[in-house]
Amino acid sequence: MNAPKSRDWQQWEHVAVPADTAQAPTLLLLHGTGADERDLLDLGHALAPGAALLSPRGRVDENGANRWFRRLREGVFDVDDVVARAHELAGFVAAATEHYGMNRDRLIAVGFSNGANIAAALLLLHPELLRGAALFAAAAPLQGREPEHVDLSAASVFIAAGTADPITPIDQARLLADQLSRRGAHTQFAQHPGGHTLPPDVLTAARTWLAQLVSAPAT
Ligand code: MLT
């Protein structure tokens, strides 16, 4: 489904950083619970120097913490809200990337935790939007309501998960990797011994993955 461009996109708090060149990719940065649109800017620069960065702020307020969708409790999501918010975010991305003249053939989401979860929902609900996604500490966000007939064969996904993650059990990341792979996504799974975090060696692996993805011909 093509995302209709949001008409109120300028009301979203966000940071937009222009690319160094027209061919450079665009990273859609999606922060974790309690962070904001500035949190992942350094990560974006480190992952893809010279890329355009589009970094919005999650619009759900959970006791003062910014999030991308509501949850009933830790790990149990309000899936209706996930779906509605993913559609809203797709509309923001469509409008903002057009306004800023960002490269949409190489639009790659980079999400941490709750931001990785909404990025995974975007992949499943708006497969046309993203060329790929780097998902750090991600869970399977649609919790049984994944659409079956989605073709993700044009998408590449990097999923990193910690075996000692107390917030997002690694089985959730494995389930998500399976859901995306079964729909055709080229999925790389990076397991690490840490918790709900992004260790330096995972960052290095994600950089390599991203460099390969952006040097491949656009589909
Ligand atoms: C979520 O709620 O999306 C995940 O459980 C991770 C978190 O944000 O705490």
Residues whose N, C-alpha, C, O or C-beta is under 5 A from the ligand:
A	BS01	MLT	T33 R71 E74 G75 S113 N114 N117 I167
